[in-house]
Structure formats: C-alpha cells, structure tokens
Amino acid sequence: MNTLNEQKLKVCVIGLGRIASLLEDDAKREKPCTHAGAITANEDCVLCAGADIDDGRRILFAGRWNVPVYADAEAMLAAERPDIVHIATHPDSHYRYCALAARYGVKTVVCEKPLADTLGKAKKIAALAESGAVTVIVNHERRYSADYVEARKLLSGGGLGKILSARGVLYMGTRRRLLDVLWHDGTHLADAAMFLCGGVLRHRKRWGAPLESRGGSAWLLGTFTGGIPFVLELGAERDHLVFELSFSCEKGSLRIGNKIFEVRESAESPYAEGFRSLEKIRDGFGEKTGYFSGMAADAVACTRDSGRRPRSAAADGLAVIRYLNGVKPWR
C-alpha cells in the first residue's frame, strides 16, 4: 500500500468563485492564480471535488476541472475524505469550515484571507491549529511570492542596514468604503509588511477621512516589534490600484509592490561634496513569482510532515486580524 509520502494527495475546494477558479480566465495574471489552478499544477495533488451553494458556480467548476461538485460541503468531505481542503468562502464562514474539516480528519486547510471576519473567530481558528487538530495555512500569498521572499532576504541580510521606518500605500479604486478596503486588501499589505520586517505590527493612531467614507485618505500610524514606525495611507477616489510598501534603512531603501521592485544603496553624492545620496541599483524583478504554486507546495509539505510550520500560519493570520481590529472592527 502506498504511504502518504508516495501517493498523490486528495484535495477539495469549498467556495467556487473568483479566487477558487474563475480568475484563471484573466489573461494578464501570472498562472496559476487560483486555488484550483495551483492544485492541478502540483504533481503531488489531485483535485477531487468542489462545493458551493450556488448552482451556476458548481456548473462552471465541474465543466472546467472535470470533477464532481456538491451543494453541501459536509457531504463532500464525507464522500471524498480529502487530505487537503482549500476554503475560498466569505470570511464569516471560515471558522465553521475549518472546524468541519478537522472533524473529518483533513490534515491541512488552506484558508483564504482574511482569516476571519472577527477577532473572536480568528482566535478560534488559531486555537484549532495550535491544538494540532488541523494545520491551517492562510493564503497571504506574498509570503510565497519570489519577489517578496527576496526582499525579505535583502532587508534581513544587513546590506541595507537596519530598518528605521516603513510606509505603505493602498488604493483600490473609486467606490469602495475605506473600511472594506482595509479588511479585504489591507490584510495582504499588513501581512506582507510583517513578513518583510519580521515583527508584529500594532496600530497606534488614525487620522484623515472616516473609514466608513468612500472618499479621501485615512492615515494609519503603527509600530512593529522593536519600535519601527509604520505609516499606511488608505485611499479612495482613485481610478487606479496601488499596493506598495517602502522601507527606509540605514544604508539604503527598498520599495516593493505590484510590478515594483526597487533597491537603492547609499553612495557618494554626485551633486554635492561631503554628502551621500541614494543610488538605484535594481529596478524590477522580471521573474515569475510562483505565489500560488508556492502556497500549494507548502500545503503538500505540511500534510506530509505534521510537525512543519507553514510559512503563512494561522498565528500569522491572527496577528493581521489583531492589527485590523485595532484600527477598527469590520463587523
């Protein structure tokens, strides 16, 4: 009989919408860019089924991936008995499905961000993972993205000196409430900032536009472990998207975001004697980042090694929820 390390792992998906499957039709995105796409691209996995309460999404998923679909997630788990489950539903249902997966003996859950819609539910998911009932990976995808992994090495390697301050900019279009942008997209930015700095982020102060508004900018001041200050501009009324982090260091700076990878180092100034300026030494990443593939590979590794800590663990997802909740609860 094959052991778990030899056989392909059975994987199911709960929630069959955009991030689960539909975004694979976006011609401009790096592939794979969905849960189903990452599962089927991984040679150690077999996508065995999907579940969704929506008839139309079940039809689309079954047609694209040629697998059975279920209207009820528990019925799917009972019939398929998967090793890994990807949860791509709304945040208010994440704890329920994590607990359900654990009850059916699922070894690893990959849970969409944010980890939960409330701090209380996020704590329950983290406690479930801590108990050993199930390994939980949070899909904060930049922890698996090659450009962010390299940026972390640059910031921690000492070449740029210690980090002295950090800034973030998040614009997600013209119509959404700032609070919704913070919880839906700020979860990625806050987690990426903590991943790159290697410390926990705490909220301290907010000013500017009210978070319930759909206009202007709100400014959030926080600090990382060790006292490094962090300022985030959360903006609306822009007809474009911006996701960007920058780090000011003793001997240089690093700026990273969507299609941004810029490194500058301190050098003798060409403009004035006795001064130093920042000289750009790198502009662009230019490689495939493998962000979804890396997440799927981590899920496989965690399933085959129960003692492995995921790169994006439930505790990391909880730290993000603590920060967001400190700014303002979503529910």
C-alpha positions in Angstrom: 0.0 0.0 0.0 1.3 3.5 -0.8 2.2 5.7 2.0 1.1 9.4 2.3 4.5 10.4 1.1 4.2 8.3 -2.1 0.7 8.8 -3.2 -1.0 11.8 -4.6 -2.9 13.9 -2.1 -6.6 14.3 -2.5 -7.7 18.0 -2.4 -11.1 19.6 -2.3 -12.2 23.2 -2.6 -15.1 24.8 -0.7 -16.3 28.0 -2.4 -16.0 28.0 -6.2 -15.9 31.7 -7.0 -13.2 34.1 -8.4 -10.2 33.1 -6.2 -11.1 29.5 -6.3 -11.3 29.1 -10.1 -12.7 32.0 -12.2 -9.6 34.2 -12.2 -7.8 31.6 -14.3 -9.6 33.3 -17.2 -7.8 36.6 -16.6 -5.2 36.6 -19.4 -3.0 39.1 -17.7 -2.4 37.3 -14.4 0.5 35.1 -13.7 -0.7 31.5 -13.7 -1.7 29.6 -11.7 -3.6 32.4 -9.9 -6.4 30.4 -8.2 -6.7 27.6 -5.7 -7.9 25.1 -8.3 -5.2 26.2 -10.7 -2.5 25.7 -8.1 -3.8 22.3 -7.1 -4.0 20.9 -10.6 -0.5 22.4 -11.4 1.0 20.5 -8.4 2.2 17.0 -9.4 1.7 15.8 -5.8 -2.0 16.7 -5.8 -5.2 15.6 -7.4 -8.3 17.9 -7.4 -11.1 15.5 -6.4 -14.2 17.8 -5.9 -15.6 21.2 -5.1 -18.5 22.5 -3.1 -20.6 25.7 -3.4 -24.2 26.6 -2.6 -24.5 28.4 -5.9 -25.7 26.3 -8.9 -24.0 28.4 -11.5 -20.6 28.2 -9.9 -20.9 24.5 -9.4 -21.7 24.1 -13.1 -18.7 26.2 -14.2 -16.3 24.5 -11.8 -17.3 21.0 -12.9 -17.1 21.9 -16.5 -13.6 23.5 -16.2 -11.9 20.9 -13.9 -13.9 17.8 -14.8 -14.6 16.9 -11.1 -17.7 16.2 -9.1 -19.4 19.1 -7.3 -21.5 19.3 -4.2 -24.1 21.8 -2.9 -23.1 20.8 0.7 -19.5 21.0 1.9 -20.1 18.4 4.6 -21.5 15.9 2.1 -18.4 16.4 0.0 -16.0 15.8 2.9 -17.9 12.7 4.0 -17.8 11.3 0.4 -14.3 12.3 -0.7 -12.3 12.2 2.5 -9.6 14.6 1.2 -6.1 15.2 2.7 -6.2 18.9 2.0 -9.1 21.4 1.8 -9.0 24.9 0.3 -11.6 27.3 1.9 -12.4 30.1 -0.5 -15.6 31.3 1.0 -16.6 34.6 2.7 -14.6 35.3 6.0 -17.7 34.8 8.2 -17.7 31.1 7.3 -14.0 30.3 7.7 -14.1 29.1 11.2 -17.1 26.8 10.6 -15.4 25.2 7.6 -12.0 24.9 9.4 -13.7 23.1 12.3 -15.7 20.9 9.9 -12.5 19.9 8.0 -10.8 19.0 11.3 -13.8 16.9 12.3 -13.5 14.9 9.0 -9.8 14.2 9.5 -8.5 16.7 7.0 -4.8 17.2 7.6 -4.3 20.6 6.1 -6.6 23.5 5.4 -5.7 26.4 3.1 -7.9 29.3 4.2 -8.5 32.5 2.2 -7.7 35.8 3.8 -8.7 37.5 6.0 -8.5 34.6 8.4 -12.0 35.5 9.8 -14.4 38.4 10.0 -14.0 38.9 13.7 -11.1 38.7 16.2 -13.0 36.1 18.2 -13.4 33.7 15.2 -9.8 34.3 14.2 -8.7 33.3 17.7 -10.8 30.1 17.5 -9.1 29.1 14.2 -5.6 29.8 15.6 -6.5 27.7 18.7 -7.7 24.9 16.4 -4.4 24.9 14.6 -2.4 25.2 17.9 -4.2 22.1 19.2 -2.9 20.0 16.4 -6.4 19.1 15.1 -5.5 20.5 11.6 -2.7 22.5 10.1 -4.0 25.9 8.8 -2.3 27.9 6.0 -3.6 31.4 5.4 -3.5 32.5 1.8 -1.5 35.6 2.4 0.1 34.9 -1.0 3.0 37.3 -0.8 4.8 35.1 1.7 5.1 32.7 -1.2 5.9 35.2 -3.9 9.6 35.1 -5.0 10.0 38.9 -5.1 8.8 39.3 -1.5 11.0 36.3 -0.4 14.0 38.0 -2.0 13.0 41.4 -0.4 12.9 39.8 3.0 16.4 38.4 2.5 17.7 41.8 1.5 16.1 43.5 4.5 17.3 40.9 7.0 20.8 40.3 5.4 22.3 43.5 6.7 23.4 45.1 3.4 21.0 47.9 3.7 21.5 48.3 7.5 18.7 48.1 10.0 15.1 49.2 9.1 14.4 52.6 10.5 10.8 53.2 9.1 8.3 51.7 6.8 5.4 53.1 4.7 2.5 51.6 2.8 0.1 52.9 0.2 -3.2 51.1 -0.6 -5.7 52.4 -3.3 -8.3 50.1 -4.6 -10.4 52.1 -6.9 -13.1 54.8 -6.6 -16.2 53.3 -5.0 -15.4 51.1 -2.0 -15.5 52.1 1.6 -12.1 52.6 3.2 -13.0 50.1 5.9 -13.8 47.4 3.3 -10.5 48.1 1.5 -8.6 47.8 4.8 -10.1 44.4 5.7 -10.2 42.8 2.3 -6.9 44.2 0.8 -5.2 45.7 3.8 -4.9 42.2 5.2 -2.4 41.4 2.4 -0.5 44.6 2.9 -0.3 44.3 6.7 0.8 40.7 6.5 3.4 41.5 3.8 4.8 44.3 6.0 5.1 41.9 8.9 6.7 39.2 6.8 9.3 41.7 5.4 10.0 43.3 8.8 10.0 40.1 10.8 7.9 41.6 13.6 4.3 42.1 14.7 2.5 45.3 13.7 0.4 47.2 16.2 -2.0 50.1 15.5 -1.4 53.3 17.4 -3.3 56.2 15.8 -5.6 57.1 12.9 -6.4 60.5 11.2 -7.9 61.8 8.0 -11.1 60.5 6.3 -13.5 58.4 8.3 -13.2 54.7 7.5 -16.9 54.5 6.6 -16.4 57.0 3.8 -15.8 56.3 0.1 -13.5 59.3 -0.4 -10.3 60.9 0.6 -7.5 59.2 2.5 -7.1 57.8 6.0 -3.7 57.7 7.6 -2.8 54.8 10.0 0.2 55.0 12.3 1.5 51.8 13.8 4.7 50.3 15.1 6.5 47.0 14.6 8.1 44.9 17.2 11.2 46.8 18.2 9.6 50.2 17.7 9.9 50.6 13.9 7.3 53.1 12.9 4.9 52.3 10.0 2.5 54.7 8.2 -0.2 53.5 5.9 -2.2 55.7 3.5 -5.6 54.1 2.8 -7.1 56.0 -0.1 -10.3 56.1 -2.2 -11.5 58.2 -5.3 -8.6 56.9 -7.4 -9.3 55.3 -10.8 -6.3 53.0 -10.3 -5.0 50.4 -7.9 -1.8 50.9 -5.8 -0.3 48.3 -3.5 3.1 49.4 -2.3 5.5 49.1 0.7 8.7 51.0 1.2 11.4 50.6 3.8 14.0 53.3 4.8 17.2 51.7 6.2 20.5 53.0 7.5 22.3 52.4 4.2 19.6 52.3 1.6 16.0 51.7 0.8 13.7 49.1 -0.7 10.3 49.6 -2.4 8.1 46.8 -3.4 4.5 46.3 -4.7 2.6 45.3 -7.8 5.2 45.2 -10.5 7.6 47.2 -8.3 10.9 46.0 -7.0 13.3 48.9 -6.4 16.5 48.8 -4.3 18.7 51.8 -3.6 22.0 52.0 -1.8 23.9 54.9 -0.2 26.7 56.2 -2.4 28.8 59.4 -2.6 26.6 62.2 -3.9 27.2 63.3 -7.4 25.6 66.6 -6.6 27.4 68.0 -3.5 30.8 67.3 -1.8 30.7 65.7 1.6 27.2 64.2 1.2 25.8 60.8 0.3 22.7 60.1 -1.9 20.7 57.0 -2.7 21.7 55.3 -5.9 19.3 52.9 -7.6 21.0 49.5 -8.0 17.9 47.5 -9.0 14.6 48.3 -10.7 12.3 45.4 -11.5 12.1 41.7 -10.6 11.4 40.2 -14.0 10.9 36.7 -12.9 7.8 34.5 -12.3 6.9 34.8 -8.7 5.2 31.4 -8.2 2.9 32.9 -5.5 0.1 30.4 -5.7 2.3 27.5 -6.6 4.4 28.1 -3.5 1.3 28.0 -1.3 0.2 24.7 -2.8 3.6 23.3 -2.3 3.6 24.4 1.4 0.3 22.6 1.9 1.7 19.4 0.5 4.8 19.7 2.7 2.7 20.3 5.8 0.4 17.4 5.0 3.3 15.0 4.7 5.1 16.4 7.8 2.7 17.2 10.6 5.5 19.0 12.6 6.1 21.5 9.8 5.1 25.1 10.5 3.6 26.8 7.4 5.2 29.8 6.0 1.8 31.5 6.4 0.4 30.0 9.6 -2.8 30.6 11.4 -0.9 32.6 14.0 0.3 34.9 11.3 -3.3 35.4 10.1 -4.3 36.1 13.7 -1.6 38.8 14.0 -3.1 40.5 11.0 -6.7 40.4 12.4 -5.4 41.8 15.7 -3.9 44.8 13.7 -7.0 45.3 11.6 -9.3 45.0 14.6 -7.2 47.5 16.4 -7.7 50.0 13.6 -11.5 49.3 13.5 -13.6 46.1 13.8 -15.2 45.2 10.4 -18.3 43.7 11.9 
